[in-house]
Amino acid sequence: MDDYKRRVTVHDVARQAGVSLATVDRVLNGRPGVRAETAEKVADAIRVLDFRRDLSASLLARARDLSVTFLIPDSHNEFMQSLVSAIGRRARAVKGERLKLETHLVHAFDPRALSNALGTSTRGVATAPWWLPPRTTWCGVPSTRRAGAASRW
């Protein structure tokens, strides 16, 4: 027996809630024009069906690309260099999939450099804190506290 489970779509949510696709779209995107009772029906259908939004389908339908710029402190830190390499490998792997990943090495204290790195078409940004010591791990909260970072979060 095949364990494949078909992905739940907005059509399924609309059918379950007894509303139109436009209503489901309004609820999903937080747009006005939906009564509270109707929005609750859609929310219930989403929970019952375990609906998960498909970002790729959404981007494709809107003919948009998702652009994420990683602002990395310009340093000789081994971790930061490996992060730049990893992002570069991932960017090459997803080329042509409506996802654009970029890294920009910037001086951490130069707001003009940060602004220029972002440009105008970037819709998402990830930054790396400059103050983490090279051996600090994200999963080891105690070591982060020892590094004095917890007070800055």
C-alpha positions in Angstrom: 0.0 0.0 0.0 1.3 3.4 -0.9 1.7 5.8 2.0 1.7 8.8 -0.2 -0.6 11.5 1.2 -1.8 14.1 -1.3 -1.0 17.7 -0.3 -3.9 19.7 1.0 -4.7 22.7 -1.2 -6.7 25.9 -0.8 -9.4 24.2 -2.8 -9.7 21.6 -0.1 -9.8 24.3 2.6 -12.5 26.2 0.7 -14.6 23.0 0.2 -14.2 22.0 3.9 -15.2 25.5 5.1 -18.0 25.9 2.6 -16.5 29.2 1.2 -15.0 30.5 -2.0 -11.3 30.4 -2.9 -11.3 34.2 -2.7 -12.4 34.0 0.9 -9.7 31.5 1.8 -7.2 33.7 0.1 -8.4 36.8 2.1 -8.1 34.9 5.3 -4.7 33.4 4.5 -3.3 36.9 3.6 -5.1 38.8 6.3 -7.1 40.9 3.9 -10.3 42.6 5.0 -13.8 41.7 3.8 -14.4 38.5 5.7 -16.8 38.2 8.6 -15.3 36.8 11.9 -17.6 33.8 11.8 -16.5 33.0 8.2 -12.8 33.5 9.1 -13.2 31.1 12.0 -14.7 28.4 9.6 -11.6 28.8 7.4 -9.3 28.6 10.4 -11.1 25.4 11.5 -10.8 23.9 8.1 -7.1 24.7 8.0 -6.6 23.0 11.4 -8.8 19.9 10.5 -7.0 19.4 7.2 -3.6 20.3 8.5 -3.1 22.7 5.6 0.4 23.9 5.0 1.0 26.8 2.7 3.2 25.9 -0.2 5.6 28.8 -0.6 6.9 27.6 -4.0 3.4 27.4 -5.4 2.5 30.8 -4.0 5.7 32.4 -5.6 5.0 30.6 -8.9 1.3 31.8 -9.0 2.4 35.4 -8.4 5.4 35.1 -10.8 7.7 36.3 -8.1 11.1 35.2 -6.9 12.1 35.1 -3.2 15.3 37.0 -2.7 17.2 36.5 0.6 20.3 38.6 1.3 22.7 37.4 4.0 24.7 40.2 5.5 27.8 38.6 6.9 30.4 40.6 8.9 33.6 41.1 6.8 36.1 39.3 8.9 38.6 36.4 8.8 36.4 34.5 11.3 36.4 30.8 10.2 32.8 30.3 11.0 31.7 33.3 9.0 33.8 32.1 6.0 32.2 28.7 6.2 28.8 30.3 6.4 29.5 32.2 3.2 30.6 29.0 1.5 27.5 27.1 2.6 25.2 29.8 1.4 27.0 29.9 -1.9 26.6 26.1 -2.3 22.9 26.3 -1.5 22.4 29.3 -3.9 23.9 27.2 -6.7 21.7 24.2 -5.8 18.5 26.2 -5.9 19.3 28.3 -9.0 16.2 28.4 -11.2 13.8 27.6 -8.4 12.4 31.1 -7.8 14.8 31.5 -4.9 17.7 33.8 -5.0 20.3 33.6 -2.1 23.0 36.3 -1.9 25.7 37.1 0.6 27.2 40.5 1.2 30.3 41.0 3.3 29.8 44.2 5.2 31.5 46.2 7.9 29.3 45.6 11.0 29.3 49.3 12.0 28.7 51.0 8.7 25.0 51.7 8.2 25.6 53.0 4.6 27.3 49.7 3.7 24.3 47.8 5.2 21.8 49.9 3.3 23.7 49.5 0.0 23.9 45.8 0.5 20.2 45.4 0.9 19.3 47.2 -2.3 15.7 47.6 -3.3 14.5 44.2 -4.4 15.4 42.2 -1.4 12.3 40.8 0.4 14.1 38.9 3.2 17.2 39.5 5.2 19.2 37.2 7.6 22.1 38.7 9.6 24.8 37.1 11.7 25.7 38.9 14.9 29.3 40.2 14.8 29.9 39.6 18.5 29.7 35.9 18.7 33.1 34.3 19.4 34.2 31.8 16.7 33.7 28.7 19.0 30.2 29.7 20.3 27.5 27.3 19.1 23.8 28.2 18.7 22.6 25.0 20.3 24.8 25.5 23.5 23.0 28.3 25.3 25.3 27.9 28.4 28.4 28.6 26.2 26.6 31.6 24.7 25.9 32.9 28.1 29.5 32.4 29.2 30.5 34.5 26.1 28.3 37.3 27.5 25.9 37.2 24.6 22.7 36.4 26.5 22.4 39.9 27.8 22.4 41.3 24.3 19.5 39.1 23.0 
